[in-house]
């Protein structure tokens, strides 16, 4: 949790508090997350009565990125007295940012407790380890139990949540974006939200052991001064004092920034943490390989070619080039060009499924299983009894598609469900059907299998 003091509203000083909920037995689902969130907001309201709204951020785990939680957040905020303004999900593989670093400090504190001869086997013993020696700076621990019987929301009709990453609760509704601040977003009115599902009621989280208070109740983060942008590579004399101090004392520095490409080093772990939380990375190339030097020289050589090596262009081409240069400042790409495209899913037609099923069953009977590549080639030229092509061009399948379909048929065949489905599909004929019609049907099936067998032999 980040917060600002009222008297330091215009400063770069931030407060951090970390609330840790410990469980002996808990299922990591959306209801557990909602229970923890409601208890945390209620605790914060008690510590900071003036707190009016909260901004949430998390990774893309399934227990967070779900419509159950998103639809329940407005009512959850009303019960806790803190309105939830936004919920943003971090980029894939970006982790939980500052939470991961707070967990690292807490693990080190617990390891120290264990090294003293103590055991950490339950949630209560872990709480005792966290609160030992005055606790971890700005970390609060509580032992809880999820009240699963209080879950009232079991279904919803909201779709496409996984493709949305930024949510803003405004005007009683919900506005969602696929990427941050790209386009106007998709707005759900209060009536639409009410039709998507009934929000979760009170979670009634059971508090076995309440939050304890560490000796240092609040962590502090101080933002570094922004470096003015410059197109020229800054020299050692133009760097900010902190960076210049770090470079001068690099021999005595012990803690290097783990970010790839960042050359900053620090003498204390606290300074490294402040840099990771709010600092800006200093990316510089420490050493250029010979391969990079060759490429750079080759690029310079190519750009220096003039005279006879360049062909003259006609006046028309020159005018077109001038127009092109004049329109370079106008962006040509549409908004959202970098977003993932929705892939259309198409199903096999009944004609294709029946043919593949016949080929598969014939291979199971004879022991000569068809090659998916041969089947894909044969489908393009296969003709029926009237000399017309059996499959249209849009029904043609690739080798991979046929191989995957045969794999599913093999699974069904081993379980016995394929034969049952085939028998059920052909068992809807009338019981009073004449014997001649039955024989004719069997003869047609035998003829079809013989035709497929001949094609396989070819």
C-alpha positions in Angstrom: 0.0 0.0 0.0 1.3 3.4 -0.9 0.1 6.6 0.7 1.0 10.3 1.2 0.8 12.3 4.4 -1.4 15.4 4.3 1.4 17.7 5.5 3.7 16.2 2.8 1.3 16.3 0.0 3.5 18.3 -2.3 6.7 16.4 -1.5 8.2 13.3 -3.0 7.7 11.3 0.3 5.6 8.2 0.2 4.5 5.9 2.9 4.4 2.1 2.5 2.5 -0.5 4.6 2.6 -4.2 3.8 -0.3 -6.3 5.1 0.4 -10.1 5.3 -2.5 -12.5 5.7 -1.5 -16.0 6.9 -3.6 -19.1 6.5 -3.2 -22.7 7.6 -5.5 -23.9 4.9 -6.7 -21.8 2.0 -7.7 -22.1 -1.7 -6.2 -19.4 -3.8 -9.3 -18.2 -5.6 -11.1 -15.0 -6.2 -13.2 -15.2 -3.1 -10.0 -15.5 -0.9 -8.6 -12.4 -2.6 -11.9 -10.5 -2.1 -11.9 -11.5 1.6 -8.3 -10.3 2.1 -8.9 -7.1 0.2 -12.0 -6.2 2.2 -10.2 -6.8 5.5 -7.2 -4.8 4.3 -9.3 -1.8 3.2 -11.2 -1.9 6.5 -7.9 -1.9 8.4 -6.6 1.0 6.4 -9.8 3.0 7.0 -9.2 2.5 10.7 -5.6 3.7 10.5 -6.4 6.5 8.1 -10.0 7.8 8.6 -9.6 10.4 5.9 -8.8 7.7 3.3 -11.5 7.9 0.6 -10.4 5.9 -2.5 -7.9 3.2 -3.4 -6.1 2.2 -6.6 -5.3 -1.5 -7.0 -2.6 -3.2 -9.1 -1.7 -6.9 -9.4 -0.3 -9.4 -11.7 -2.4 -11.5 -14.2 -3.0 -14.5 -12.0 -6.4 -16.2 -12.4 -7.5 -15.3 -8.9 -7.1 -11.6 -9.6 -7.9 -11.3 -13.3 -11.5 -12.6 -13.1 -14.9 -11.1 -13.6 -16.1 -12.4 -10.2 -13.7 -10.0 -8.4 -14.1 -7.1 -10.8 -17.9 -7.1 -10.5 -17.7 -7.3 -6.7 -15.2 -4.5 -6.1 -17.8 -1.6 -6.0 -19.9 -3.2 -3.3 -16.7 -4.3 -1.5 -15.5 -0.6 -1.4 -18.9 0.5 -0.1 -18.7 -1.9 2.9 -15.2 -0.9 3.8 -15.7 2.8 3.3 -13.0 3.2 0.7 -14.1 3.6 -2.9 -12.0 1.6 -5.4 -11.2 3.9 -8.3 -9.0 1.8 -10.6 -7.7 -1.7 -11.0 -4.7 -2.2 -13.3 -2.9 -5.4 -14.2 0.8 -5.4 -14.8 2.4 -6.5 -18.0 3.0 -10.2 -18.5 6.2 -11.4 -16.7 6.4 -8.1 -14.9 5.8 -9.6 -11.4 4.3 -7.8 -8.5 6.8 -5.0 -8.4 7.4 -3.8 -4.8 5.6 -6.8 -3.2 8.3 -9.1 -4.4 10.9 -7.0 -2.6 8.9 -6.8 0.6 8.5 -10.6 0.5 12.3 -11.0 0.2 12.9 -8.9 3.3 10.3 -10.8 5.2 11.8 -14.2 4.2 15.2 -13.0 5.4 13.6 -12.0 8.8 11.9 -15.4 9.1 15.2 -17.2 8.2 16.9 -15.3 11.0 14.2 -16.5 13.4 14.7 -20.1 12.2 18.5 -19.9 12.6 18.0 -19.1 16.2 16.6 -22.6 16.8 12.8 -21.9 16.3 10.4 -23.7 14.1 8.0 -22.2 11.6 5.4 -24.8 10.7 2.0 -23.1 11.1 0.5 -19.7 10.3 0.7 -18.7 14.0 4.5 -19.6 14.2 5.1 -17.6 11.0 3.3 -14.6 12.5 5.6 -14.9 15.5 8.7 -15.1 13.3 7.6 -11.9 11.4 7.0 -10.0 14.6 10.2 -11.2 16.3 12.9 -8.6 17.0 10.5 -5.7 16.6 9.1 -7.0 13.3 9.8 -6.0 9.7 9.7 -2.3 8.9 6.2 -1.4 7.8 4.9 -5.0 7.7 1.8 -6.2 9.5 0.9 -9.9 9.9 -2.4 -11.5 10.7 -3.7 -15.1 11.0 -7.0 -15.6 9.2 -9.5 -18.1 7.9 -11.6 -17.8 4.8 -15.4 -18.2 5.5 -16.3 -20.1 2.3 -20.0 -20.4 3.4 -20.3 -16.6 2.9 -19.7 -16.9 -0.9 -22.9 -15.8 -2.7 -21.6 -15.1 -6.2 -21.3 -18.4 -8.2 -21.9 -17.3 -11.8 -21.7 -14.3 -14.2 -22.1 -13.6 -17.9 -19.2 -11.2 -18.4 -16.9 -12.4 -21.2 -13.5 -11.2 -22.6 -12.1 -10.2 -19.3 -8.7 -11.8 -19.9 -8.1 -9.5 -22.9 -8.7 -6.3 -20.8 -6.0 -5.1 -18.5 -7.0 -1.7 -17.1 -10.3 -0.9 -15.4 -11.7 2.3 -14.0 -14.8 2.6 -11.9 -16.5 5.9 -12.8 -20.1 7.2 -12.8 -21.4 4.0 -11.2 -20.2 2.0 -14.2 -17.0 0.4 -15.4 -14.6 1.5 -18.2 -12.1 -1.1 -19.5 -9.1 -0.9 -21.8 -6.9 -3.5 -23.4 -3.9 -1.3 -23.1 -3.3 1.7 -20.8 -4.9 4.9 -22.2 -5.3 3.5 -25.7 -8.6 4.7 -27.1 -11.8 5.6 -25.2 -12.1 2.1 -23.8 -15.3 0.0 -23.4 -17.8 1.4 -20.9 -20.3 -0.8 -18.9 -23.2 1.1 -17.6 -24.6 0.4 -14.2 -27.6 -1.4 -15.8 -25.2 -3.6 -17.8 -23.2 -4.4 -14.7 -26.3 -5.4 -12.9 -27.3 -7.8 -15.7 -23.8 -9.4 -15.8 -24.1 -10.9 -12.3 -25.0 -10.2 -8.6 -22.0 -8.8 -6.7 -20.6 -10.7 -3.8 -21.9 -9.8 -0.3 -19.9 -9.5 2.9 -17.0 -12.0 2.9 -16.9 -12.3 6.8 -13.2 -13.2 7.0 -12.4 -14.9 10.3 -9.6 -13.2 12.2 -7.8 -15.8 14.3 -5.0 -13.4 15.3 -5.2 -9.6 14.5 -2.5 -7.5 13.0 0.4 -6.7 15.3 2.3 -3.5 15.1 6.0 -3.5 14.3 8.4 -1.0 15.9 8.6 0.9 12.7 5.0 1.1 11.5 5.6 2.9 8.2 8.1 2.3 5.4 9.3 5.3 3.4 10.1 5.9 -0.2 11.7 9.0 -1.6 11.5 9.7 -5.3 14.7 10.7 -6.9 15.0 14.0 -8.7 14.1 13.7 -12.4 17.0 14.1 -14.8 16.3 16.7 -17.5 16.1 15.1 -21.0 19.1 15.7 -23.3 19.9 14.4 -26.7 23.6 14.5 -25.9 25.2 11.7 -23.9 25.9 13.3 -20.4 29.5 13.5 -19.4 30.8 12.7 -15.9 30.6 16.3 -14.9 27.0 16.7 -16.1 25.6 13.7 -14.2 23.4 14.3 -11.2 25.4 14.3 -7.9 24.0 10.9 -6.8 25.2 9.2 -10.0 28.5 11.0 -9.9 29.1 9.9 -6.3 28.2 6.4 -7.2 30.7 6.3 -10.0 33.5 7.9 -7.9 33.0 5.4 -5.1 32.4 2.4 -7.4 35.3 0.5 -5.9 33.7 0.7 -2.4 30.2 -0.1 -3.6 28.7 -3.5 -2.7 25.2 -3.6 -4.1 24.7 -3.4 -7.9 21.4 -2.9 -9.6 20.1 -6.3 -10.9 18.4 -4.6 -13.9 20.1 -5.7 -17.1 22.1 -2.9 -18.6 21.9 -0.6 -15.5 25.4 0.4 -14.2 24.3 2.0 -10.9 25.9 0.6 -7.8 25.3 1.4 -4.1 27.0 1.2 -0.8 23.9 0.1 1.2 21.0 -2.2 0.6 18.6 0.5 1.6 19.9 2.8 -1.2 19.5 -0.1 -3.7 15.9 -0.6 -2.5 15.0 3.0 -3.0 16.5 2.9 -6.5 14.5 -0.2 -7.4 11.3 1.3 -6.0 11.3 4.8 -7.5 14.7 5.4 -9.1 15.5 5.5 -12.8 17.9 3.0 -14.3 21.1 4.3 -15.9 21.5 2.2 -19.1 24.9 2.4 -20.7 26.9 0.1 -22.9 29.9 -1.1 -20.9 31.7 -2.7 -23.8 31.1 -3.0 -27.5 32.0 -6.2 -29.2 34.0 -6.5 -32.4 31.0 -7.7 -34.2 29.0 -4.6 -33.3 32.0 -2.4 -34.3 32.1 -4.1 -37.8 28.3 -3.5 -38.2 28.6 0.1 -37.2 31.5 0.7 -39.6 29.6 -1.0 -42.4 26.5 1.1 -41.8 28.7 4.3 -41.9 30.3 3.1 -45.2 26.9 2.5 -46.8 25.6 5.9 -45.8 28.6 7.6 -47.2 28.1 6.3 -50.7 27.4 9.2 -53.2 27.9 10.1 -56.9 28.0 7.3 -59.4 26.8 4.7 -56.9 23.3 6.4 -56.8 20.9 6.3 -59.6 19.2 9.6 -60.6 15.4 9.7 -60.2 12.9 11.3 -62.4 11.1 14.5 -61.6 7.9 12.6 -60.9 9.7 10.3 -58.5 11.4 13.3 -56.8 8.0 15.0 -56.4 6.5 11.9 -54.9 9.5 11.6 -52.6 9.0 15.2 -51.4 5.3 14.5 -50.7 6.3 11.4 -48.8 8.8 13.4 -46.7 6.2 16.0 -46.0 3.7 13.5 -44.7 6.2 11.7 -42.4 5.1 13.7 -39.4 1.6 12.4 -39.8 1.2 9.1 -37.9 -0.1 6.4 -40.3 -0.6 3.6 -37.8 -4.0 3.2 -36.1 -4.5 3.2 -32.4 -4.1 -0.3 -30.9 -1.9 -1.6 -33.7 0.3 -3.4 -31.2 -2.6 -5.2 -29.4 -3.1 -8.9 -29.8 -5.6 -9.8 -32.6 -8.6 -12.0 -31.8 -8.2 -15.3 -33.5 -11.4 -16.6 -35.2 -12.2 -20.3 -34.4 -13.8 -22.3 -37.2 -15.3 -25.8 -36.7 -15.0 -28.7 -39.1 -18.1 -29.3 -41.3 -20.1 -32.5 -40.8 -18.9 -33.8 -44.2 -15.2 -33.4 -43.1 -15.8 -35.0 -39.7 -17.6 -38.0 -41.3 -14.8 -38.6 -43.8 -12.0 -38.4 -41.2 -13.9 -40.7 -38.9 -14.3 -43.3 -41.7 -10.6 -43.1 -42.6 -9.7 -43.5 -38.9 -12.0 -46.5 -38.3 -10.7 -48.1 -41.5 -7.2 -47.8 -40.2 -8.1 -49.3 -36.9 -9.8 -52.3 -38.6 -7.0 -53.0 -41.1 -4.1 -52.0 -39.0 -2.8 -49.7 -41.8 -3.3 -46.3 -40.3 -3.5 -43.3 -42.7 -0.8 -40.7 -42.9 -2.3 -37.2 -42.1 -0.2 -35.7 -44.9 -1.6 -38.1 -47.4 -5.1 -37.5 -46.2 -4.7 -33.7 -46.5 -3.5 -34.1 -50.1 -6.2 -36.6 -51.0 -9.0 -34.3 -49.7 -8.1 -31.7 -52.3 -8.8 -34.0 -55.2 -11.4 -36.5 -53.8 -14.6 -36.8 -55.8 -17.9 -38.4 -55.1 -20.0 -40.7 -57.2 -21.2 -37.8 -59.5 -17.6 -36.8 -60.3 -17.9 -33.7 -58.2 -15.4 -32.6 -55.7 -16.4 -33.8 -52.2 -14.8 -31.0 -50.3 -14.8 -27.3 -51.1 -11.6 -25.3 -50.9 -12.5 -23.8 -47.5 -12.9 -27.3 -46.1 -9.4 -28.4 -46.9 -7.3 -29.2 -43.8 -3.6 -29.0 -43.1 -1.5 -32.0 -41.9 -1.4 -30.6 -38.3 -5.2 -30.2 -38.2 -5.8 -33.8 -39.3 -3.1 -35.1 -37.0 -4.8 -33.4 -34.0 -8.2 -34.6 -35.0 -6.9 -38.2 -35.3 -5.4 -37.8 -31.9 -8.8 -36.9 -30.4 -10.4 -39.8 -32.2 -7.8 -42.2 -30.8 -8.6 -41.0 -27.3 -12.3 -41.5 -27.8 -11.7 -44.9 -29.4 -9.6 -46.2 -26.5 -12.3 -45.2 -24.1 -15.0 -46.8 -26.2 -17.0 -43.5 -26.7 -16.2 -43.3 -30.5 -18.1 -46.5 -31.3 -20.9 -45.5 -29.0 -21.3 -42.1 -30.7 -21.2 -43.8 -34.2 -23.8 -46.3 -33.1 -26.0 -43.6 -31.7 -25.7 -41.5 -34.8 -26.8 -44.4 -37.0 -29.4 -45.8 -34.6 -32.1 -43.4 -35.2 -33.6 -45.4 -38.1 -37.1 -46.7 -37.8 -37.4 -50.2 -36.2 -39.9 -51.3 -38.9 -37.4 -50.6 -41.7 -37.4 -53.3 -44.4 -34.6 -55.8 -44.6 -33.8 -54.7 -48.2 -33.1 -51.1 -47.0 -30.8 -52.4 -44.2 -28.8 -54.5 -46.7 -28.6 -51.5 -49.1 -27.2 -49.3 -46.3 -24.6 -51.9 -45.4 -23.6 -52.3 -49.0 -23.2 -48.6 -49.4 -21.0 -48.4 -46.3 -18.9 -51.4 -47.6 -18.5 -49.7 -50.9 -17.4 -46.4 -49.3 -14.8 -48.2 -47.2 -13.5 -50.1 -50.3 -13.2 -46.8 -52.1 -11.2 -45.3 -49.3 -9.0 -48.5 -49.1 -8.2 -48.2 -52.8 -7.3 -44.6 -52.3 -5.0 -45.5 -49.5 -3.2 -48.1 -51.5 -2.6 -45.6 -54.3 
